[in-house]
C-alpha cells in the first residue's frame, strides 16, 4: 500500500464526494420518473389527463461537492461538529 500525499487524499475525497452526490442525483431522477410513469398509466386507465413531467432536482454544484468532501474529511479525520464549532468561537 502506498502512502498518499495530502493532495492525493483531497483529490480522492473530492472524487468520492462527486460520485456519491451524482449517484444520489440519478436515484432521485429515476424515482421522479418512475412515480410520473405510474401517474401516467393511472391517468390512461382512468381516462384522465396525463400529468406534466415534474422537474428534476439541480445537479450537484461545485460547492455541494466541496461541502460533501469536507464532511467526508471530517469523518475520516474524526472531527466532530462540536470541535468545529468550538474552533470557530475561539
Secondary structure, DSSP 4 states (H G I P E B T S, - for coil): -PPPPHHHHHHHHHHHHHHHHHHHHHHHHHHHHHHHHHHHHHHHHHT-PPPPPPPPPPPPPHHHHHHHHHHHHHHHTT--HHHHHHHHH-
